[in-house]
């Protein structure tokens, strides 16, 4: 009796799989008016999201192109770099262009650079959320009022945020985070690596992020971790 049930079950399973793989199941659902409407609505939502995602990337590319034309010397000297990622357009500024060693006060020499960044954001992506993150190397802070690299990186990110706000960016669209030594992009075993790790990143955050095969509309995230 048990063997008979197994044979019957396997036969039914085979028919279901054959029916589904042949496209009959899809055709059956499409003949159902309600299901057909749902499928059409889902297809439209997917197409709309794809279009919005494409337009968003184009706007990031416009910001990147604008800054490349305005800040050629900073980019060529490795004081600045840009890259479009899933996390958004990441603008990386070296600490040596922004701050004196161990300090969080923005140097006057950095004003023109930050002015151009703020202008590009206001012009090309005025409605986007902006995340500012501060990063350091792993060398302990000594000649500074900041107790740790973590505190220093947070103060630096906050000061850049405040400067961008003064230049017309909405405070509701800005967030700042200090990561200290915990998000290195290079080895801290060499001076060249440590220099790359001492940086501030200004991230123009996407409204739509890809998760697997889905594109999800995003608001202001709790953290703009890449």
ABEGO torsion letter per residue (X at the ends): XAAAAAAAAAAAAAAAAAAAAAGAAAAAAAABAAAAAAAAAAAAAAAAAAAAAAAAAAAAAAAAAAAAAAAAAAAAAGABBBBBBAAEBBBBBBAAAABBBGBABBBAAAAAAAAAAAAAAAAABAABBBBBBBBBBABBBABBABABAAAAAAAAAAAAAAAAAAAGBBAAABBBBBAEAABBABBAABAAAAAAABBBBBBBBBABBBBEABBBBBBBBABBBX
